[in-house]
Amino acid sequence: MCKVFENVIGIVGHPTTPDVAWSDEQLRAIRDIGVDTLQLSIAWSSKPANEVLNLEDLDDPATAAVYKDRVRKAHRHGFSALGHFGVPRADPVRPWPHACIMEPTVMEAYRTRVTNFFAEYDADAAMIYTYDQRAWLCSEFGECPNCRGVPLHERLTPFLESLVDAAGRGKPGARLWWEPWELSEGQIIRVVEKIQPAHFGVIMHSNIGEVHFSNVVDQPSRTIARIAKNRGIPVVLEGFFGGSGEEVTSLTHIPCPRLVHQQLDSMRRTYGVTGVKEYYGFVPAEFSVNVGMFSSYLRSPDSALDELLEHVAQPYGEAALMRDAWELVSQGLEIFPYNASWGLRFLVSDPDVQTWRRLKPADWETPSWKASRRAYYMVTNDVEQHPWLLEDVALRAHTASDRVEQAVSLLERAERTCRRTDDVRLQKQNLIRFQHASRRFARSMGG
């Protein structure tokens, strides 16, 4: 397979399908699509299947044994093994003093944990996030006496450098990746500009609004990747490549291979980007045409889009119909107003029209939500929205629904004569649910 990225990171299972066995069959299937690095746990805030989320979770002997077994299995199948943890573990309502990184005891405790992790587990790298889920940092505008008035990047940079050093003590040459979830663009830039680059890397969303089907690499991500490249720091971007995603929770087959190609190609052509990471996870039993495009692109990144689409569509026997349907789905997802509110990612799983009448907002007390992400999402506060805004999202949701409805009609035709009837039927069923949710939302907005 063509080595278009230095790292292609995948997750076994995802938050809505967490119980995927780390069997030889499953790992071979994920390796065969082009993944070369496995994240060792799903690491989601809800802890699906009670998987590891923080380093403290490894204090449980049974959990530790499972984690070590996964490292061995990953290595046996030729993967690099990547830990994923929230550091420091904290209650976001009141993170200090027990998780304040300015406390010497906290710093030393995490240095010890990181060193021990690499020494005991033989993982190749670890990815840590420092803000979100069950990890948090004090605000310089908050109550912590250590951090009040001290900008976050001035505290975080030496903390990260200390953990990089600790990783090397546990396993010489080990890389520590940092995921700057929930930090503002300015804070991330300052850390990347100041930190010692050796054995440090950045893994981040490909766009400030997190990962949506239709998003390509945005300006903040391009800016940070360029700064990192100029300092010798590798950058991995997260995107949507699989058959499911947080934006359509509970659906597994939303066929939009053109958008998968669009994201991968955008990442590949972004200066400074060295790798990619699937945001939500892979379930071999749910592999879709999106995974087909993901794998095809990794094998032949310089091939024309039409050529790759034809390769993905040929096994169905109705290639023209399938390609036309997938393009309509791609257009619908591009039109759908995902930037209206982060809460729209729950549209399919929440059928209550009443909850959407005021365009359910989303906002948290984090630097990104109070700065960079607020600049991306149209609605973050629970206030009366202007009629033009409601009209805009209604029109886009209605138009997206129309595109998906047309795609369903094409799939119904293909279903009668194609060679993969069950797969086409599953695509159709998922699209019908998405189409109904989009139409329901448009009507709730007055469209």
Phi, psi and omega per residue, in radians:
M1 nan 2.426 3.119
C2 -1.059 2.331 -3.122
K3 -1.593 1.401 -3.097
V4 -1.443 -0.457 3.080
F5 -2.205 2.547 3.090
E6 -1.202 -0.569 3.126
N7 -2.310 2.289 2.986
V8 -2.184 1.804 -2.966
I9 -1.744 2.299 3.105
G10 -2.234 2.850 3.118
I11 -2.118 2.398 3.088
V12 -1.473 1.940 -3.049
G13 1.458 2.975 3.065
H14 -2.525 3.004 -2.976
P15 -0.995 -0.516 3.121
T16 -1.599 -0.192 3.012
T17 -2.389 1.286 -3.002
P18 -1.440 -0.419 -3.001
D19 -1.525 1.137 3.086
V20 -1.846 2.105 -3.067
A21 -1.177 2.474 3.019
W22 -1.448 1.082 -3.116
S23 -1.601 2.867 3.097
D24 -1.006 -0.729 -3.109
E25 -1.092 -0.791 -3.112
Q26 -1.169 -0.753 -3.103
L27 -1.185 -0.642 3.079
R28 -1.109 -0.706 -3.135
A29 -1.096 -0.694 3.138
I30 -1.277 -0.656 3.090
R31 -1.113 -0.690 -3.045
D32 -1.184 -0.368 3.111
I33 -1.491 -0.076 3.045
G34 2.045 0.022 3.110
V35 -1.291 2.368 3.106
D36 -2.101 -0.101 3.135
T37 -2.354 2.322 3.128
L38 -1.916 2.239 2.946
Q39 -1.301 2.354 -2.930
L40 -1.430 -0.130 3.048
S41 -2.701 2.824 3.136
I42 -1.197 -0.602 3.027
A43 0.962 0.978 3.138
W44 -1.942 2.633 -3.005
S45 -1.058 -0.544 -3.140
S46 -1.394 -0.052 -3.120
K47 0.910 1.028 3.102
P48 -1.045 2.400 -3.099
A49 1.012 0.381 3.116
N50 0.956 0.705 -3.116
E51 -1.390 2.928 -3.091
V52 -1.168 2.295 3.077
L53 -2.139 -0.634 3.120
N54 -2.184 2.782 3.080
L55 -0.993 -0.567 -3.136
E56 -1.077 -0.432 3.135
D57 -1.119 -0.421 3.140
L58 -1.329 -0.062 3.053
D59 -1.186 -0.372 3.108
D60 -1.379 2.123 -3.054
P61 -1.021 -0.679 -3.128
A62 -1.170 -0.736 3.108
T63 -1.120 -0.749 3.125
A64 -1.049 -0.703 -3.131
A65 -1.123 -0.725 3.100
V66 -1.094 -0.740 -3.110
Y67 -1.121 -0.773 3.117
K68 -1.117 -0.648 3.113
D69 -1.135 -0.639 3.117
R70 -1.166 -0.664 3.084
V71 -1.055 -0.795 -3.136
R72 -1.082 -0.759 -3.138
K73 -1.152 -0.717 3.114
A74 -1.040 -0.819 -3.123
H75 -1.149 -0.659 -3.130
R76 -1.093 -0.537 -3.140
H77 -1.671 0.184 3.043
G78 1.492 0.197 3.106
F79 -1.555 2.662 2.803
S80 -1.401 2.645 -3.091
A81 -1.930 2.205 -3.056
L82 -2.099 2.038 3.001
G83 -1.332 2.725 3.132
H84 -2.474 2.060 -3.035
F85 -2.486 2.639 2.946
G86 -1.581 2.237 -3.107
V87 -2.455 2.215 -0.052
P88 -1.482 2.566 3.082
R89 -1.124 2.310 -3.039
A90 -2.784 2.756 2.934
D91 -1.503 2.017 -3.070
P92 -1.103 -0.325 3.127
V93 -1.266 -0.630 -3.113
R94 -2.619 1.376 -3.013
P95 -1.283 -0.411 -3.093
W96 -1.735 2.726 0.009
P97 -1.609 -0.141 -2.981
H98 -1.188 -0.291 3.123
A99 -2.246 0.399 3.126
C100 -1.391 2.137 -3.077
I101 -1.273 -0.103 3.045
M102 -1.525 -0.142 3.067
E103 -1.404 2.128 -3.127
P104 -0.963 -0.608 -3.123
T105 -1.195 -0.614 3.099
V106 -1.184 -0.811 3.110
M107 -0.986 -0.841 -3.083
E108 -1.191 -0.634 3.132
A109 -1.088 -0.729 -3.121
Y110 -1.358 -0.543 3.001
R111 -1.028 -0.772 -3.133
T112 -1.128 -0.778 -3.123
R113 -1.101 -0.758 -3.126
V114 -1.153 -0.775 3.098
T115 -1.038 -0.813 -3.127
N116 -1.129 -0.649 3.131
F117 -1.026 -0.877 -3.108
F118 -1.205 -0.616 -3.132
A119 -1.216 -0.651 -3.014
E120 -1.598 -0.537 -2.972
Y121 -1.788 -0.268 3.125
D122 1.061 0.456 3.039
A123 -1.216 2.725 -3.089
D124 -1.527 -0.449 -3.109
A125 -2.822 2.905 3.039
A126 -2.386 2.499 3.069
M127 -1.948 2.152 3.108
I128 -2.088 2.490 2.963
Y129 -1.959 2.589 -3.022
T130 -2.030 0.044 -3.077
Y131 -2.733 1.950 3.100
D132 2.263 2.849 -3.129
Q133 0.890 -2.150 -3.130
R134 -1.855 0.885 2.996
A135 -2.581 2.547 -3.057
W136 -2.734 2.753 3.102
L137 -2.229 2.563 3.118
C138 -1.165 2.596 3.059
S139 -1.601 2.462 3.058
E140 -1.190 -0.194 3.121
F141 -1.825 0.170 -3.066
G142 -1.732 -2.701 -3.010
E143 -1.681 -0.231 -3.052
C144 -1.101 2.132 -3.109
P145 -1.182 -0.418 3.111
N146 -1.296 -0.598 -2.917
C147 -1.904 -0.228 -3.110
R148 -1.014 2.165 3.117
G149 1.472 -0.036 3.130
V150 -1.838 1.965 -3.110
P151 -0.925 2.497 -3.034
L152 -1.005 -0.735 -3.074
H153 -1.146 -0.478 3.118
E154 -1.268 -0.451 3.093
R155 -1.537 -0.674 -3.013
L156 -1.291 -0.649 -3.083
T157 -1.024 -0.905 3.114
P158 -1.155 -0.522 3.093
F159 -1.114 -0.803 3.120
L160 -1.128 -0.738 3.113
E161 -1.042 -0.666 3.122
S162 -1.140 -0.665 3.128
L163 -1.255 -0.602 3.049
V164 -1.060 -0.779 3.098
D165 -1.075 -0.721 -3.141
A166 -1.125 -0.670 3.106
A167 -1.074 -0.755 3.131
G168 -1.145 -0.530 3.088
R169 -1.202 -0.592 3.133
G170 -1.349 -0.637 3.140
K171 -2.656 1.808 -3.101
P172 -0.922 2.292 3.132
G173 1.559 -0.126 -3.132
A174 -1.119 2.490 3.129
R175 -1.771 2.440 3.033
L176 -1.883 2.025 3.086
W177 -1.628 2.454 3.107
W178 -2.005 2.239 3.057
E179 -1.819 1.853 -3.041
P180 -1.454 0.843 3.075
W181 -0.929 2.432 2.964
E182 1.226 0.076 3.033
L183 -1.594 2.714 3.107
S184 -1.319 2.829 3.111
E185 -1.003 -0.752 -3.126
G186 -1.097 -0.716 3.123
Q187 -1.125 -0.744 3.139
I188 -1.095 -0.788 3.137
I189 -1.011 -0.778 -3.103
R190 -1.133 -0.676 3.095
V191 -1.125 -0.834 -3.099
V192 -1.109 -0.588 3.132
E193 -1.248 -0.515 -2.972
K194 -1.811 -0.425 -2.990
I195 -1.255 2.638 3.023
Q196 -1.199 2.168 -2.953
P197 -1.376 -0.337 -3.044
A198 -1.052 2.213 3.066
H199 1.098 0.374 3.114
F200 -2.028 2.536 3.086
G201 -2.562 2.855 -3.133
V202 -2.101 2.257 2.988
I203 -2.052 2.151 -3.084
M204 -2.568 2.825 3.047
H205 -1.043 2.641 3.134
S206 -1.331 -0.127 3.109
N207 -2.674 2.688 -3.018
I208 -1.141 -0.413 3.125
G209 -1.504 0.281 -3.029
E210 1.304 -2.653 -2.945
V211 -1.914 2.027 3.022
H212 -2.046 2.752 -3.100
F213 -0.903 -0.816 -2.941
S214 -1.629 -0.028 -3.070
N215 -1.387 2.386 2.963
V216 -1.831 -3.090 -3.087
V217 -1.147 2.177 -3.083
D218 -1.607 3.085 -3.051
Q219 -1.087 -0.787 3.101
P220 -0.994 -0.735 -3.137
S221 -1.179 -0.689 3.099
R222 -1.115 -0.710 3.141
T223 -1.096 -0.830 -3.116
I224 -1.136 -0.717 3.138
A225 -1.093 -0.674 3.131
R226 -1.166 -0.770 3.109
I227 -1.068 -0.750 3.140
A228 -1.107 -0.791 -3.141
K229 -1.018 -0.745 -3.120
N230 -1.178 -0.281 3.102
R231 -1.847 0.085 3.114
G232 1.383 0.421 -3.130
I233 -1.822 2.121 3.111
P234 -1.229 2.629 -3.131
V235 -2.271 2.254 3.022
V236 -1.958 2.328 3.123
L237 -1.891 2.455 3.098
E238 -1.630 2.443 3.108
G239 -2.588 3.126 3.108
F240 -1.707 2.015 -3.137
F241 -2.223 -0.243 -2.991
G242 -1.651 -2.848 -3.101
G243 -1.608 -0.161 -3.138
S244 -2.293 3.079 3.127
G245 -3.045 2.782 -3.106
E246 -1.064 -0.548 -3.094
E247 -1.190 -0.410 3.121
V248 -2.230 0.859 -3.116
T249 -0.853 2.323 3.140
S250 1.624 -0.196 3.057
L251 -1.747 2.567 -3.077
T252 -2.057 -0.372 -3.073
H253 -2.295 1.536 2.983
I254 -1.901 1.626 -2.939
P255 -1.303 1.896 -3.138
C256 -2.506 1.038 -3.040
P257 -1.061 -0.521 3.105
R258 -1.086 -0.640 3.121
L259 -1.230 -0.582 3.065
V260 -1.101 -0.801 3.089
H261 -1.052 -0.745 -3.106
Q262 -1.058 -0.776 3.129
Q263 -1.159 -0.857 -3.106
L264 -1.068 -0.751 -3.111
D265 -1.181 -0.639 3.091
S266 -1.122 -0.721 3.124
M267 -1.157 -0.789 -3.119
R268 -1.037 -0.638 -3.048
R269 -1.600 0.110 3.089
T270 -1.532 2.116 -3.117
Y271 -1.014 2.207 3.090
G272 1.743 -0.265 -3.110
V273 -1.409 2.190 -3.116
T274 -1.906 -0.269 -3.090
G275 -2.761 3.008 3.130
V276 -2.323 2.725 -3.134
K277 -2.434 2.282 3.052
E278 -1.232 2.223 -3.000
Y279 -1.236 -0.721 -2.921
Y280 -1.825 -0.575 3.109
G281 2.204 2.869 -3.107
F282 -2.032 2.349 3.027
V283 -2.193 1.844 -3.068
P284 -0.907 -0.635 3.132
A285 -1.151 -0.306 -3.118
E286 -1.914 0.223 -3.133
F287 -0.963 2.323 -3.051
S288 -2.147 -3.047 3.086
V289 -1.113 -0.424 3.080
N290 -1.141 -0.743 3.070
V291 -1.143 -0.620 3.075
G292 -1.040 -0.744 3.109
M293 -1.207 -0.705 3.097
F294 -0.954 -0.885 -3.117
S295 -1.172 -0.735 -3.125
S296 -1.106 -0.695 3.129
Y297 -1.149 -0.760 3.138
L298 -1.084 -0.573 -3.141
R299 -1.348 -0.564 -3.034
S300 -2.536 1.216 -3.015
P301 -1.166 -0.349 -3.120
D302 -1.613 -0.048 3.100
S303 -1.223 2.630 3.119
A304 -1.153 2.606 3.125
L305 -0.969 -0.789 -3.125
D306 -1.037 -0.669 3.130
E307 -1.143 -0.741 3.141
L308 -1.204 -0.697 3.096
L309 -1.081 -0.711 3.122
E310 -1.116 -0.690 3.111
H311 -1.084 -0.714 -3.137
V312 -1.244 -0.583 -3.043
A313 -1.471 -0.464 -3.018
Q314 -0.948 -0.723 -3.103
P315 -1.058 -0.284 -3.117
Y316 -1.428 -0.343 3.125
G317 1.428 -0.198 3.062
E318 -2.226 1.044 -2.961
A319 -1.036 -0.741 -3.087
A320 -1.134 -0.795 3.125
L321 -1.094 -0.768 -3.118
M322 -1.113 -0.780 -3.129
R323 -1.103 -0.712 3.121
D324 -1.121 -0.715 3.132
A325 -1.134 -0.784 -3.120
W326 -1.118 -0.615 3.116
E327 -1.172 -0.671 3.080
L328 -1.101 -0.710 3.087
V329 -1.087 -0.782 3.128
S330 -1.036 -0.758 3.105
Q331 -1.099 -0.727 3.134
G332 -1.070 -0.730 -3.141
L333 -1.212 -0.555 3.069
E334 -1.205 -0.605 -3.110
I335 -1.379 -0.581 -3.047
F336 -0.989 2.421 -3.010
P337 -1.414 1.046 3.122
Y338 -1.062 -0.457 -3.125
N339 -1.395 0.002 3.110
A340 -1.214 -0.810 -3.133
S341 -2.746 2.413 3.052
W342 -0.979 -0.543 -3.104
G343 -1.121 -0.268 -3.129
L344 -1.166 -0.231 3.092
R345 -1.177 -0.215 3.111
F346 -1.751 0.205 -3.025
L347 -1.037 -0.767 -3.071
V348 -1.235 -0.654 -3.059
S349 -1.495 -0.133 -3.136
D350 -2.078 1.693 -3.043
P351 -1.423 -0.062 -3.059
D352 -1.319 1.839 -3.110
V353 -1.028 -0.605 -3.068
Q354 -1.044 -0.565 -3.090
T355 -1.217 -0.272 -3.078
W356 -1.785 -0.060 -3.022
R357 -1.106 -0.459 3.111
R358 -1.898 0.344 -3.132
L359 0.958 1.339 -3.029
K360 -0.750 2.077 -3.072
P361 -1.454 2.974 3.022
A362 -2.542 2.321 -3.101
D363 -2.902 2.388 3.104
W364 -2.310 2.868 -3.111
E365 -1.489 1.233 3.093
T366 -2.325 2.756 -3.130
P367 -1.006 -0.712 -3.109
S368 -1.135 -0.777 -3.103
W369 -1.203 -0.463 3.126
K370 -1.574 -0.043 -3.100
A371 -2.427 -1.595 -2.972
S372 -1.070 -0.814 -3.081
R373 -1.281 -0.521 3.066
R374 -1.110 -0.528 3.124
A375 -1.286 -0.308 -3.130
Y376 -1.607 -0.812 -3.064
Y377 -1.476 2.399 -3.110
M378 -1.260 -0.549 -3.076
V379 -2.218 2.034 3.016
T380 -2.174 -0.376 -3.113
N381 -1.910 2.579 -3.130
D382 -1.483 1.344 3.120
V383 -2.239 2.943 3.097
E384 -1.181 2.163 -3.091
Q385 -1.561 2.608 -3.140
H386 -1.147 2.493 -3.135
P387 -0.975 -0.586 3.130
W388 -1.153 -0.625 3.089
L389 -1.147 -0.797 3.135
L390 -1.102 -0.673 3.108
E391 -1.119 -0.747 -3.122
D392 -1.032 -0.904 -3.087
V393 -1.195 -0.563 3.093
A394 -1.145 -0.779 -3.134
L395 -1.122 -0.725 -3.131
R396 -1.205 -0.706 3.110
A397 -1.134 -0.693 3.135
H398 -1.144 -0.770 3.136
T399 -1.136 -0.719 3.082
A400 -1.051 -0.718 3.112
S401 -1.083 -0.711 3.110
D402 -1.065 -0.766 3.138
R403 -1.069 -0.784 -3.106
V404 -1.183 -0.629 3.090
E405 -1.075 -0.723 3.084
Q406 -1.112 -0.675 3.107
A407 -1.098 -0.702 3.119
V408 -1.063 -0.709 3.122
S409 -1.074 -0.729 3.115
L410 -1.156 -0.690 3.127
L411 -1.169 -0.576 3.079
E412 -1.111 -0.657 3.070
R413 -1.173 -0.785 -3.113
A414 -1.136 -0.594 -3.080
E415 -1.034 -0.514 -3.067
R416 -1.286 -0.416 -3.020
T417 -2.285 -0.093 -3.026
C418 -1.357 3.005 -3.088
R419 -1.625 -0.263 -3.117
R420 -2.083 1.130 -3.012
T421 -1.045 -0.794 -3.094
D422 -1.094 -0.715 -3.141
D423 -1.163 -0.745 3.125
V424 -1.117 -0.696 3.122
R425 -1.097 -0.677 3.113
L426 -1.161 -0.747 3.058
Q427 -0.986 -0.812 -3.107
K428 -1.084 -0.791 -3.125
Q429 -1.083 -0.736 3.113
N430 -1.135 -0.724 -3.131
L431 -1.176 -0.616 3.096
I432 -1.093 -0.732 3.109
R433 -1.121 -0.743 3.112
F434 -1.150 -0.716 -3.139
Q435 -1.111 -0.748 3.116
H436 -1.130 -0.707 3.126
A437 -1.136 -0.703 3.119
S438 -1.123 -0.759 -3.140
R439 -1.167 -0.694 3.114
R440 -1.090 -0.747 3.113
F441 -1.121 -0.762 3.136
A442 -1.024 -0.738 3.139
R443 -1.171 -0.630 3.126
S444 -1.150 -0.438 3.103
M445 -1.549 -0.004 3.135
G446 1.661 0.130 -3.100
G447 -1.627 nan nan
